[in-house]
C-alpha cells in the first residue's frame, strides 16, 4: 500500500512541476510578445517625431489567440511568419493591403496609421499612394466621399485628400473641382494642388485646414469675434459676386479656418451657378445664427431682404405664414 501511495505521489508531484514550467513558459512568451509590440510602438513614435505629426493610435493589446497557444515558445515566431506570409500574398493580390512596419520604415520612411475603408480602395491608384501617404481621416465621411489627411513624400507637407466612391460620376467630381478652383482664385476656398481625376483616381487634393466653424464656436464658447463676423460676411458676399451658390446648409462643417485664422468654404458638391439676381448665399448667415443661438447676422440679412425684395430666412417665412393663419382664424371666430 505504501508503495502505491508513494508511486501516485511521485506522479502528482511531477505533473505539478510540469504545469508550473508550462505556465512559466506561457508567461515568458506573453512578455516577449508584449515587448515586441512595445518596440514596434516606440519605433513608430520615433518616426512620427521626425515627421512632426500627431501621434496615431497604437494598439498594444495581445490577441486572445496568443494566450490560448499551448506551445508558447514558438508562438511569436509563428505569428511573425504568418504576418509576413499574409503580407506577401496581399501585395501580390491587392495594392491596398496592410504592409509590415519594417517595410514602411525602410522603403518609405513614414508611418501609416489609417487603413482606407474598402469602398474607397479602388478610387486611388498606386502612383498616388506612393506620392501621398494616408495618415488619418478628417471629419465625418459624407454620403459619397471621405476626406483624408495625407503626407507628401515630395515636399514633406500635409494635405487634405477628398476621395469619392466608385459610384460617384467623374462629371460631378470635375464640377465640384471647377467651383472650388474658381472660389480659390478669389481667396474663398482652399487651393487645389491635384485636380486630374480619372477612372483610377476619383479624388482631388487641396490645402489642409485647421478647424471647422463648429469647432471654432465650441472653443470660443459659442461666440465670434468682431473680426471673424466681418470676415464671414465678406466671404459670403464675395461668393455671390463670383456667381457661385454654395447650396449646402451644413455650414458648420463646410466653413473652415486655416492656421492663420482665415475662413474658407469647402465642399462644393451641391454648388451651382447663380443665374438669377434673387439667388444668394446670405441664407447661410441665418444658419450660422442658429449655431450661435443669437441674431448676430440678423441686420445684415434684413438689409439684403429689403434690397432684393425676397425672404432669405426660410424660418422667418414659415413664422410669417403661421401668423397670417392665426390672424385669419381669429377673424373667423369673431364672426
C-alpha positions in Angstrom: 0.0 0.0 0.0 2.8 2.4 0.9 4.4 1.7 -2.5 1.2 2.6 -4.4 0.8 5.8 -2.4 4.4 6.7 -3.0 4.1 6.0 -6.7 0.9 8.1 -7.0 2.5 10.9 -5.0 5.5 11.0 -7.3 3.3 11.2 -10.4 1.3 14.1 -8.8 4.5 16.0 -7.9 6.0 15.6 -11.4 2.7 16.7 -13.0 2.6 19.8 -10.8 6.2 20.7 -11.7 5.5 20.3 -15.4 2.4 22.5 -15.1 4.4 25.1 -13.3 7.0 25.0 -16.1 4.4 25.3 -18.8 2.8 28.3 -17.0 6.1 30.0 -16.7 6.8 29.4 -20.4 3.4 30.8 -21.3 4.0 33.9 -19.2 7.5 34.3 -20.6 6.1 34.1 -24.2 3.5 36.7 -23.4 6.2 39.0 -22.1 8.2 38.5 -25.3 5.2 39.2 -27.4 4.3 42.4 -25.4 8.0 43.5 -25.6 7.9 43.1 -29.4 4.7 45.2 -29.7 6.2 47.9 -27.4 9.3 48.0 -29.6 7.2 48.5 -32.7 5.2 51.2 -31.0 8.4 53.1 -29.9 9.7 52.8 -33.4 6.6 54.3 -34.9 6.6 57.1 -32.3 10.2 58.0 -33.2 9.3 58.2 -36.9 6.3 60.4 -36.0 8.5 62.8 -34.1 10.8 63.1 -37.1 7.8 64.0 -39.3 6.3 66.2 -36.6 2.8 64.8 -37.0 0.2 63.8 -34.5 0.7 60.5 -32.6 -1.5 57.8 -34.1 -3.5 55.3 -32.1 -1.3 52.3 -31.4 -3.0 49.1 -30.3 -0.8 47.3 -27.7 -3.2 44.5 -26.8 -2.1 40.9 -27.2 -4.6 38.9 -29.2 -6.6 36.2 -27.5 -5.1 33.6 -29.8 -1.6 34.1 -28.3 -3.0 33.4 -24.8 -4.6 30.2 -25.9 -1.5 28.7 -27.5 -0.1 25.7 -25.6 3.3 25.7 -27.4 4.3 29.1 -26.2 8.0 29.0 -27.0 7.4 29.2 -30.8 4.3 31.4 -30.6 5.9 34.7 -31.5 7.9 33.1 -34.4 4.7 31.6 -35.9 2.9 34.9 -35.6 5.7 36.8 -37.4 5.9 34.1 -40.1 2.1 34.2 -40.6 2.1 38.0 -40.8 4.9 38.0 -43.4 3.2 35.3 -45.5 -0.1 37.2 -45.4 1.7 40.4 -46.4 3.4 38.8 -49.3 0.1 37.3 -50.5 -1.7 40.6 -50.1 0.9 42.5 -52.1 0.6 40.1 -54.9 -3.3 40.2 -54.9 -4.2 43.8 -53.9 -2.3 47.1 -53.7 -4.3 48.4 -50.7 -3.5 45.6 -48.2 -1.5 46.4 -45.0 2.2 46.3 -45.1 4.7 45.5 -42.4 6.1 48.3 -40.3 9.7 47.4 -41.2 8.9 47.7 -44.9 7.3 51.1 -44.4 10.2 52.5 -42.4 12.9 51.1 -44.7 11.4 51.9 -48.1 9.1 54.9 -47.5 10.4 56.5 -44.2 6.9 57.2 -42.9 4.3 55.6 -40.8 0.8 54.6 -41.9 -1.8 55.0 -39.1 -5.1 54.7 -41.0 -6.5 52.0 -43.2 -8.7 53.2 -46.1 -12.3 51.9 -46.0 -13.0 49.2 -48.5 -15.5 51.2 -50.6 -12.8 53.8 -51.4 -9.9 51.4 -52.0 -10.4 51.3 -55.8 -10.6 55.1 -56.0 -6.8 55.7 -55.5 -4.1 54.3 -57.7 -0.7 53.0 -56.6 1.1 56.0 -58.1 -0.9 58.4 -55.9 -0.2 56.4 -52.8 3.5 56.4 -53.5 3.5 60.2 -53.5 0.8 60.8 -50.9 0.8 58.7 -47.7 -2.5 58.4 -45.8 -2.1 59.4 -42.2 -5.7 59.7 -40.8 -9.3 60.6 -41.5 -10.5 64.2 -41.3 -14.0 64.9 -40.1 -17.1 62.7 -40.7 -17.4 60.8 -44.0 -20.1 62.0 -46.3 -22.6 60.1 -48.5 -20.2 59.8 -51.5 -16.8 60.9 -50.2 -14.3 60.9 -47.4 -11.5 63.5 -46.5 -8.1 62.2 -45.5 -5.0 63.8 -44.1 -2.1 62.8 -46.4 1.7 63.3 -46.2 3.5 64.3 -49.4 6.8 62.5 -49.9 8.0 65.2 -52.2 7.6 68.4 -50.2 7.2 66.8 -46.8 3.9 68.6 -46.1 0.4 67.5 -45.1 -2.6 68.0 -47.3 -6.3 67.1 -47.4 -7.3 64.5 -50.0 -11.0 64.1 -50.8 -11.7 60.6 -52.1 -15.0 59.6 -53.7 -16.7 56.2 -54.0 -16.6 54.4 -57.3 -20.3 55.2 -58.0 -19.6 58.9 -58.0 -19.6 60.2 -61.6 -16.5 61.9 -62.9 -18.7 64.7 -64.2 -19.9 65.6 -60.8 -16.4 65.4 -59.3 -15.0 67.7 -62.0 -17.8 70.1 -61.4 -17.0 70.3 -57.7 -13.4 70.9 -58.6 -14.3 73.6 -61.0 -16.4 75.6 -58.4 -13.7 75.2 -55.7 -10.9 76.3 -58.0 -12.9 79.3 -59.1 -13.6 80.2 -55.4 -9.9 79.5 -54.5 -8.7 82.0 -57.2 -10.6 84.7 -55.2 -9.4 83.5 -51.8 -12.7 81.9 -50.8 -11.7 78.3 -50.8 -8.6 76.2 -50.1 -6.3 76.0 -53.2 -6.3 72.6 -55.0 -2.9 71.2 -55.8 -4.0 68.0 -57.7 -7.1 68.1 -59.9 -7.0 65.5 -62.6 -9.4 62.8 -61.6 -10.0 59.7 -63.8 -11.3 56.2 -63.5 -8.4 55.1 -61.3 -8.2 58.3 -59.2 -11.6 59.6 -58.1 -10.2 62.3 -55.9 -8.6 65.7 -55.6 -6.0 67.1 -53.2 -6.1 70.6 -51.5 -4.5 72.6 -48.8 -5.3 71.2 -45.3 -7.4 73.4 -43.0 -7.2 73.5 -39.2 -10.7 73.6 -37.8 -14.4 73.7 -38.8 -16.6 76.6 -37.8 -18.4 74.3 -35.4 -15.1 73.5 -33.5 -14.2 77.3 -33.5 -17.6 78.0 -31.9 -17.0 75.3 -29.3 -13.6 76.6 -28.5 -14.9 80.2 -28.2 -17.9 79.1 -26.2 -20.5 79.8 -28.9 -19.2 83.3 -29.9 -17.5 85.0 -32.7 -15.1 88.0 -32.6 -16.0 91.1 -34.5 -13.2 90.4 -36.9 -14.5 86.9 -37.5 -18.0 88.2 -38.0 -16.9 90.7 -40.6 -14.7 88.2 -42.4 -17.7 85.7 -42.7 -20.0 88.5 -44.1 -17.3 89.4 -46.7 -16.8 85.8 -47.6 -20.5 85.2 -48.3 -20.9 88.4 -50.3 -17.8 87.7 -52.4 -19.1 84.2 -53.2 -22.3 86.0 -54.5 -20.1 88.3 -56.6 -18.4 85.5 -58.5 -21.9 83.9 -59.1 -21.4 80.7 -57.1 -24.3 79.4 -55.0 -22.8 77.1 -52.3 -26.2 75.4 -51.8 -25.3 73.4 -48.7 -26.7 74.5 -45.3 -24.3 72.3 -43.3 -22.1 75.4 -43.0 -20.8 74.4 -39.5 -18.7 71.7 -41.2 -18.4 73.3 -44.7 -16.7 76.5 -43.5 -13.2 76.0 -42.1 -10.4 78.1 -40.8 -6.7 77.7 -41.5 -3.7 78.2 -39.2 -3.7 81.9 -39.9 -7.3 82.3 -38.8 -8.7 82.9 -42.3 -12.1 81.3 -43.1 -12.8 79.3 -46.3 -15.7 77.5 -47.9 -15.2 73.8 -48.6 -17.4 71.0 -50.1 -18.8 72.5 -53.3 -20.6 69.2 -54.2 -24.1 70.8 -54.3 -22.9 74.1 -55.7 -24.3 75.7 -58.9 -24.0 78.9 -60.9 -26.1 81.8 -59.8 -28.4 82.6 -62.8 -30.9 84.9 -61.1 -30.4 88.0 -59.0 -32.7 86.6 -56.4 -30.3 83.7 -55.6 -27.9 84.5 -52.8 -25.7 82.8 -50.2 -27.0 85.1 -47.5 -29.2 82.3 -46.2 -26.0 80.7 -44.8 -25.7 83.6 -42.3 -29.1 82.6 -40.9 -27.8 79.1 -40.4 -24.8 80.4 -38.5 -27.2 82.4 -36.3 -28.8 79.2 -35.4 -25.5 77.7 -34.4 -24.7 80.8 -32.4 -28.2 80.9 -30.9 -28.0 84.7 -31.3 -29.1 87.0 -34.1 -25.6 88.2 -34.9 -26.2 88.4 -38.7 -29.9 89.4 -38.4 -29.4 93.0 -39.5 -27.2 92.0 -42.5 -29.8 89.5 -43.7 -32.7 92.0 -43.2 -31.0 94.7 -45.3 -30.4 92.1 -48.0 -34.0 91.1 -47.9 -35.1 94.7 -48.3 -32.7 95.2 -51.2 -33.7 92.0 -53.1 -37.4 92.0 -52.1 -37.4 88.4 -51.1 -37.3 86.4 -47.8 -33.9 84.9 -47.2 -34.5 83.4 -43.8 -36.7 80.4 -44.5 -37.7 80.0 -40.9 -38.9 83.7 -40.9 -41.1 82.9 -43.9 -42.7 80.0 -42.0 -43.3 82.1 -38.9 -44.9 84.9 -41.0 -47.2 82.3 -42.7 -48.2 80.9 -39.3 -49.0 84.4 -38.0 -51.2 85.0 -41.1 -53.1 81.8 -40.4 -53.6 82.7 -36.8 -54.9 86.2 -37.7 -57.3 84.7 -40.3 -58.6 82.1 -37.7 -59.2 84.9 -35.2 -61.2 86.9 -37.7 -63.3 83.8 -38.5 -64.0 83.2 -34.8 -65.1 86.8 -34.3 -67.7 86.5 -37.0 
